[in-house]
Each structure stands twice: as structure tokens, then as C-alpha cells.
């Protein structure tokens, strides 16, 4: 699988570390914290994911990937995605 790094271009996925779903938001209090830590949906289709380019520019990026086909539809820096 090739991941498009905004700085380095298309790179092999072995250069990256997968963090997980980029859409999760940490709850402010204890309510919902158990669900945030332990419960995850497993959607079929496009999903935004956090990846860390550990063997490259060391940037966090948000990759849009289809979980059914592993096709990657784009990537942006995590700081830009948070805006």
C-alpha cells in the first residue's frame, strides 16, 4: 500500500505507524471515557485515519482510506485537518 505524504510524496506504508480513527474526540469528563478508550466502530467504506511518517518527515497526517478496498483517496497534514 502506498501512502501519499504531503511532504515526501507517495511512500510505502511500512514507513508509517498507524494510530487509528481520526474522527474520535476525547470526552471532557469521565462520562463516555470508557467508550472512547475501548469501543470502536468498524465501518465499511471511506474513513479518516491518523498515520505517523516515522521513517520519513516525522509528520502526523490524516489519510482518507476505503476499508473495503484499502484504496487511498488522499492525505493532508493532521494540523490542517484539525482546522
C-alpha beads as a LAMMPS data file, in Angstrom:
LAMMPS data file: protein, C-alpha beads

83 atoms
82 bonds

1 atom types
1 bond types

-500.0 500.0 xlo xhi
-500.0 500.0 ylo yhi
-500.0 500.0 zlo zhi

Masses

1 110.0

Atoms # bond

1 1 1 0.000 0.000 0.000
2 1 1 1.338 3.444 -0.926
3 1 1 0.511 6.459 1.244
4 1 1 0.758 9.994 -0.194
5 1 1 2.766 12.074 2.276
6 1 1 2.213 15.834 1.762
7 1 1 5.969 16.439 2.145
8 1 1 7.615 13.279 0.773
9 1 1 5.178 12.147 -1.951
10 1 1 3.982 8.548 -2.368
11 1 1 5.719 6.288 0.150
12 1 1 5.413 2.631 1.164
13 1 1 3.088 2.012 4.132
14 1 1 5.930 0.323 6.056
15 1 1 7.414 3.797 6.634
16 1 1 4.306 4.789 8.624
17 1 1 2.806 3.949 12.004
18 1 1 -0.988 3.590 12.156
19 1 1 -2.734 5.369 15.036
20 1 1 -6.406 4.878 14.241
21 1 1 -9.641 6.684 13.519
22 1 1 -9.115 10.431 13.122
23 1 1 -12.746 11.342 13.811
24 1 1 -12.773 10.408 17.522
25 1 1 -12.981 13.268 20.010
26 1 1 -11.855 12.772 23.613
27 1 1 -14.689 13.483 26.087
28 1 1 -14.239 16.361 28.541
29 1 1 -15.216 14.425 31.670
30 1 1 -15.421 10.840 32.813
31 1 1 -18.778 10.310 31.107
32 1 1 -18.148 8.431 27.907
33 1 1 -14.430 7.891 28.601
34 1 1 -14.786 4.080 28.714
35 1 1 -16.490 4.109 25.308
36 1 1 -13.814 6.460 23.928
37 1 1 -10.968 4.163 25.019
38 1 1 -12.394 0.688 24.449
39 1 1 -15.255 0.778 21.931
40 1 1 -14.678 1.278 18.202
41 1 1 -16.926 1.092 15.171
42 1 1 -15.683 -0.887 12.197
43 1 1 -17.254 0.965 9.247
44 1 1 -17.110 -0.351 5.697
45 1 1 -16.130 2.426 3.316
46 1 1 -14.123 5.649 3.433
47 1 1 -12.680 6.614 6.812
48 1 1 -10.229 9.284 8.020
49 1 1 -7.223 7.753 9.827
50 1 1 -4.178 9.131 11.644
51 1 1 -0.794 7.930 10.349
52 1 1 2.686 8.954 11.545
53 1 1 5.501 9.072 8.975
54 1 1 8.097 7.557 11.334
55 1 1 10.740 6.737 8.711
56 1 1 10.354 9.929 6.736
57 1 1 9.464 13.515 7.619
58 1 1 8.007 12.515 11.025
59 1 1 4.730 14.289 10.367
60 1 1 1.273 13.249 11.514
61 1 1 -1.108 13.004 8.557
62 1 1 -4.791 12.224 8.108
63 1 1 -5.324 9.662 5.359
64 1 1 -8.719 9.012 3.770
65 1 1 -8.828 5.267 3.052
66 1 1 -11.587 2.894 1.936
67 1 1 -11.648 -0.001 4.415
68 1 1 -13.195 -2.361 1.841
69 1 1 -10.517 -1.983 -0.840
70 1 1 -7.635 -0.221 1.001
71 1 1 -7.729 2.415 -1.767
72 1 1 -6.342 5.723 -0.522
73 1 1 -8.226 8.829 -1.627
74 1 1 -5.892 11.479 -0.213
75 1 1 -3.853 12.714 2.720
76 1 1 -3.344 16.053 4.489
77 1 1 -1.252 17.150 7.436
78 1 1 -3.086 16.497 10.712
79 1 1 -2.723 20.143 11.740
80 1 1 -4.531 21.225 8.566
81 1 1 -7.264 18.604 9.011
82 1 1 -7.983 19.861 12.525
83 1 1 -8.877 23.347 11.276

Bonds

1 1 1 2
2 1 2 3
3 1 3 4
4 1 4 5
5 1 5 6
6 1 6 7
7 1 7 8
8 1 8 9
9 1 9 10
10 1 10 11
11 1 11 12
12 1 12 13
13 1 13 14
14 1 14 15
15 1 15 16
16 1 16 17
17 1 17 18
18 1 18 19
19 1 19 20
20 1 20 21
21 1 21 22
22 1 22 23
23 1 23 24
24 1 24 25
25 1 25 26
26 1 26 27
27 1 27 28
28 1 28 29
29 1 29 30
30 1 30 31
31 1 31 32
32 1 32 33
33 1 33 34
34 1 34 35
35 1 35 36
36 1 36 37
37 1 37 38
38 1 38 39
39 1 39 40
40 1 40 41
41 1 41 42
42 1 42 43
43 1 43 44
44 1 44 45
45 1 45 46
46 1 46 47
47 1 47 48
48 1 48 49
49 1 49 50
50 1 50 51
51 1 51 52
52 1 52 53
53 1 53 54
54 1 54 55
55 1 55 56
56 1 56 57
57 1 57 58
58 1 58 59
59 1 59 60
60 1 60 61
61 1 61 62
62 1 62 63
63 1 63 64
64 1 64 65
65 1 65 66
66 1 66 67
67 1 67 68
68 1 68 69
69 1 69 70
70 1 70 71
71 1 71 72
72 1 72 73
73 1 73 74
74 1 74 75
75 1 75 76
76 1 76 77
77 1 77 78
78 1 78 79
79 1 79 80
80 1 80 81
81 1 81 82
82 1 82 83
